[in-house]
């Protein structure tokens, strides 16, 4: 049973009004008695909206979550939904609440203005999931508030990050296709392809081709919208009909590419092998089931939350950590031996 104001008053031998005034920082209570009441409230775990504990610990017991897309789009994205599930599970276990904000387009946050819950000190720290504009990071650094980047990193080694080894993952995916005899391998990507996760996976693709002595042909690399795999696949089919295998920058683009192939009457994997990245639920449910690089999304979310809570405990003495998750090759029915060259 939760402690009440009456329990605190009874334990200290004072009246309920005195306890209420002390917990709400109202006048009429001596400094010494106020300290005793606040201490007892914390001991009894009395937390009306977390206020009593916050008076003792100087914490709100709330974590801010900032994403580079609208909150609805963030939660509907299968990858980020998995990351969020891990964050929510970990913070809940530590009795922390979550508050959301997004930094998109021309929003005040994307232009470097901090979310209201940061300015008003209503969160103890932040988890920034996905890419945001660099000026958002700069603004946060100026506040000295603890934060951790998730599925996003910057050249600055002094920032805590939890990421996937995208270069290694992109290389492994491409090596899988090479091992099946493919040499004309295309890369289907979203934007941007020159940086971020997709850019790193493209780098791994190029490394694998180079190591195998396969010429890198830029016409085999097609970007597009964030989920522009359909249009990119159509372009490749038009410009490079010799292609026999596709590396998708993520599962969504790989599945979209498979849709384009079906429309053209091209059979997967008999005529074209396709591999994705992330292992979202839809990759198992597609036909044929999509080979992919599995990312442990829930563990990434949990680890990011754990790291942020650790930083809050350690204070300014906390040295930055870069936590890197490996991507695991999952072989399914969408990849097979080369059938044409």
C-alpha positions in Angstrom: 0.0 0.0 0.0 1.3 3.5 -0.9 2.3 5.8 1.9 0.1 8.8 2.5 0.6 12.3 4.0 -1.1 10.9 7.1 1.5 8.2 7.4 4.3 10.8 7.3 2.5 13.0 9.9 2.0 10.0 12.2 5.6 8.9 11.9 6.9 12.3 12.9 4.2 13.3 15.3 3.1 16.4 13.4 -0.1 17.4 11.8 -1.1 16.7 8.2 -1.2 20.4 7.3 2.5 20.8 8.3 3.5 17.8 6.1 1.6 19.2 3.1 3.2 22.7 3.5 6.6 21.1 3.7 6.2 18.9 0.7 4.8 21.7 -1.4 7.5 24.1 -0.4 5.1 26.5 1.3 6.0 28.8 4.2 5.1 28.1 7.8 7.5 25.2 8.4 11.0 25.5 10.0 13.9 24.5 7.8 14.9 21.7 10.2 11.3 20.2 10.3 11.0 20.6 6.5 14.2 18.5 6.1 12.8 15.8 8.4 9.5 15.7 6.6 11.2 15.5 3.2 13.5 12.8 4.4 10.7 10.7 5.9 8.6 11.1 2.7 11.5 9.7 0.7 12.0 6.8 3.2 8.3 5.9 2.9 8.4 6.2 -0.9 5.6 8.8 -0.8 5.5 10.3 -4.3 2.6 12.5 -5.3 3.6 12.9 -9.0 7.2 12.3 -7.9 7.4 15.6 -6.0 8.5 14.4 -2.6 11.3 12.3 -3.9 12.3 15.1 -6.3 12.7 17.5 -3.4 15.3 15.1 -1.8 17.1 13.9 -4.9 16.7 17.0 -7.1 15.4 14.7 -9.8 12.1 14.7 -11.8 12.3 10.9 -12.4 11.4 11.7 -16.0 13.4 11.0 -19.1 12.9 13.0 -22.3 12.9 11.2 -25.7 13.7 13.3 -28.7 13.4 12.0 -32.3 14.0 13.4 -35.7 10.5 12.5 -36.9 7.0 13.1 -35.7 6.1 11.0 -32.7 3.4 9.2 -34.6 5.8 8.3 -37.4 8.4 7.3 -34.8 6.1 4.8 -33.0 4.8 3.4 -36.3 8.3 2.7 -37.6 9.0 -1.0 -36.8 12.6 -0.4 -36.1 12.1 2.5 -33.7 9.1 0.8 -32.1 11.4 -1.9 -31.1 14.0 0.6 -29.7 11.2 2.4 -27.8 10.0 -0.9 -26.3 13.4 -1.4 -24.8 13.6 2.1 -23.5 10.2 2.0 -22.0 10.8 -1.4 -20.3 14.1 -0.2 -18.8 12.8 3.2 -17.6 9.7 1.6 -16.2 11.8 -0.8 -14.1 13.5 2.2 -12.6 10.3 4.1 -12.0 11.0 6.7 -14.6 8.4 8.3 -16.8 9.0 9.3 -20.5 8.2 12.6 -22.3 8.3 13.0 -26.1 9.3 15.7 -28.4 10.2 15.7 -32.1 12.7 17.8 -34.1 11.4 17.8 -37.6 11.6 20.1 -40.6 11.2 23.7 -39.6 10.1 23.0 -36.0 11.6 25.1 -33.3 13.5 22.1 -32.0 15.1 21.3 -35.3 16.3 24.9 -35.5 18.2 24.5 -32.2 15.5 25.6 -29.8 15.3 23.1 -27.0 12.1 21.3 -26.1 10.0 23.0 -23.4 10.5 20.1 -21.0 14.2 20.7 -21.2 14.0 24.5 -20.7 11.7 24.0 -17.7 13.9 21.3 -16.2 11.1 18.8 -16.3 13.4 15.9 -17.4 16.6 14.6 -15.8 18.2 13.6 -19.1 17.4 12.8 -22.8 17.6 9.9 -25.2 17.9 11.2 -28.8 16.8 8.4 -31.1 17.7 8.7 -34.8 19.3 11.6 -36.6 18.6 15.2 -35.6 20.2 18.5 -36.8 23.7 19.1 -35.3 22.5 22.4 -33.8 20.1 20.5 -31.6 23.1 18.6 -30.1 25.0 21.8 -29.7 22.1 23.4 -27.8 21.8 20.4 -25.5 25.6 20.4 -24.8 25.4 24.0 -23.7 22.8 23.1 -21.0 25.2 20.5 -19.5 22.2 18.1 -19.4 23.0 14.4 -19.8 21.9 12.7 -23.0 22.7 9.6 -25.1 22.4 9.2 -28.8 20.6 6.1 -30.1 21.0 4.8 -33.6 22.9 8.0 -34.5 26.4 9.2 -33.9 28.6 12.2 -34.6 32.3 12.6 -35.2 32.6 13.9 -31.7 34.0 11.1 -29.5 32.9 12.9 -26.4 29.2 12.0 -26.8 27.6 8.8 -25.5 26.2 6.7 -28.3 24.4 3.4 -28.8 24.6 2.3 -32.4 24.8 -0.7 -34.8 28.0 -1.6 -36.6 26.4 -0.6 -39.9 29.6 -0.9 -42.0 30.3 -4.4 -40.8 26.6 -5.3 -41.3 26.5 -3.9 -44.8 29.7 -5.8 -45.6 28.3 -9.1 -44.2 25.1 -8.7 -46.2 27.0 -8.2 -49.4 29.4 -11.0 -48.7 26.5 -13.4 -48.3 25.4 -12.6 -51.8 28.9 -12.9 -53.1 29.2 -16.4 -51.5 26.1 -17.4 -53.5 27.9 -16.5 -56.8 26.5 -13.0 -57.4 28.8 -10.4 -58.8 26.4 -7.9 -60.3 25.0 -6.7 -56.9 23.1 -3.4 -56.6 22.4 -1.3 -53.5 18.9 0.1 -53.0 18.9 2.9 -50.5 16.9 5.8 -49.0 18.2 9.2 -48.3 20.7 10.2 -47.3 23.3 7.8 -48.8 26.3 10.1 -48.1 26.0 9.9 -44.3 24.3 8.2 -41.4 23.2 4.6 -41.2 22.5 4.2 -44.9 25.8 5.7 -45.8 27.7 3.4 -43.5 25.8 0.3 -44.9 26.7 1.5 -48.4 30.4 1.8 -47.3 30.2 -1.8 -46.1 28.7 -2.9 -49.4 31.6 -1.2 -51.3 34.2 -2.8 -49.0 32.8 -6.3 -49.6 32.9 -5.8 -53.4 36.4 -4.3 -53.3 37.7 -7.2 -51.1 36.3 -9.7 -53.6 37.8 -8.0 -56.5 34.5 -7.0 -58.0 34.4 -3.6 -59.7 32.2 -0.9 -57.9 29.7 0.4 -60.4 28.0 3.6 -59.3 25.0 3.0 -61.6 24.3 0.0 -59.3 23.7 2.3 -56.4 20.3 4.0 -56.3 18.9 6.2 -53.5 15.5 7.8 -53.1 13.0 8.6 -50.4 13.4 7.1 -47.0 11.3 4.2 -48.2 12.0 4.7 -52.0 13.0 1.1 -52.7 10.3 0.6 -55.3 11.4 3.5 -57.5 15.1 2.7 -57.0 14.5 -0.9 -58.0 12.6 0.2 -61.2 15.5 2.5 -62.1 18.1 -0.3 -61.6 16.0 -2.7 -63.8 15.9 -0.1 -66.5 19.5 0.9 -66.4 21.3 -2.3 -65.3 19.4 -5.4 -66.3 22.4 -7.5 -65.6 22.0 -7.1 -61.8 21.2 -10.4 -60.1 21.1 -9.4 -56.4 20.0 -6.4 -54.2 21.3 -5.2 -50.9 18.6 -3.0 -49.3 19.7 -0.3 -47.0 16.9 -1.5 -44.6 14.1 -4.0 -44.7 11.5 -1.5 -45.7 13.4 -0.6 -48.9 14.2 -4.2 -49.6 10.5 -5.2 -49.3 9.6 -2.3 -51.6 12.1 -3.5 -54.1 10.6 -7.0 -54.0 7.2 -5.4 -54.8 8.7 -3.8 -57.9 10.2 -7.2 -58.9 6.8 -8.9 -58.5 5.3 -6.2 -60.7 7.8 -6.9 -63.4 7.4 -10.7 -63.2 10.8 -11.2 -61.8 11.0 -14.2 -59.3 12.8 -13.9 -56.0 15.3 -15.6 -55.5 15.3 -17.5 -58.8 15.9 -14.4 -60.9 17.0 -11.9 -58.2 18.2 -12.3 -54.7 17.3 -9.6 -52.1 18.6 -9.0 -48.6 17.6 -6.3 -46.2 18.7 -4.8 -42.9 17.0 -4.6 -39.4 14.9 -7.7 -39.2 11.5 -6.0 -38.7 8.5 -8.2 -38.2 7.4 -7.8 -41.9 10.6 -9.4 -43.1 9.5 -12.7 -41.7 5.9 -12.3 -43.0 6.8 -11.4 -46.6 6.8 -13.9 -49.5 9.4 -15.2 -49.8 10.6 -14.4 -46.3 13.3 -11.8 -46.4 17.0 -12.5 -45.7 18.3 -9.7 -43.5 20.7 -8.4 -41.0 19.2 -8.6 -37.5 19.6 -5.7 -35.1 18.6 -6.3 -31.5 16.4 -3.2 -31.3 15.0 -3.9 -27.8 18.5 -4.4 -26.4 19.7 -1.2 -28.0 16.8 0.7 -26.3 17.5 -0.9 -22.9 21.2 -0.3 -23.1 20.7 3.4 -24.0 18.3 3.9 -21.1 20.8 2.0 -18.8 23.6 4.2 -19.9 21.6 7.4 -19.4 20.6 6.4 -15.9 24.2 5.5 -15.2 25.3 9.0 -16.3 22.7 10.6 -14.0 24.1 8.6 -11.1 27.8 9.4 -11.9 27.2 13.1 -12.7 29.8 15.1 -14.5 32.5 12.5 -13.8 30.9 10.1 -16.3 33.3 9.3 -19.1 31.6 9.0 -22.5 30.8 5.5 -23.8 30.3 4.3 -27.4 28.3 1.1 -27.3 28.2 -0.8 -30.6 25.8 -3.7 -31.4 26.7 -6.2 -34.1 24.2 -7.1 -36.8 23.5 -10.8 -37.3 23.0 -12.4 -40.7 19.6 -14.1 -40.9 19.3 -16.3 -44.0 15.8 -16.8 -45.3 14.3 -17.6 -48.7 14.8 -14.4 -50.6 18.5 -15.1 -51.3 19.8 -18.0 -53.4 22.5 -19.0 -55.9 23.0 -16.8 -58.9 20.8 -17.8 -61.8 21.9 -15.5 -64.5 24.8 -13.1 -65.3 
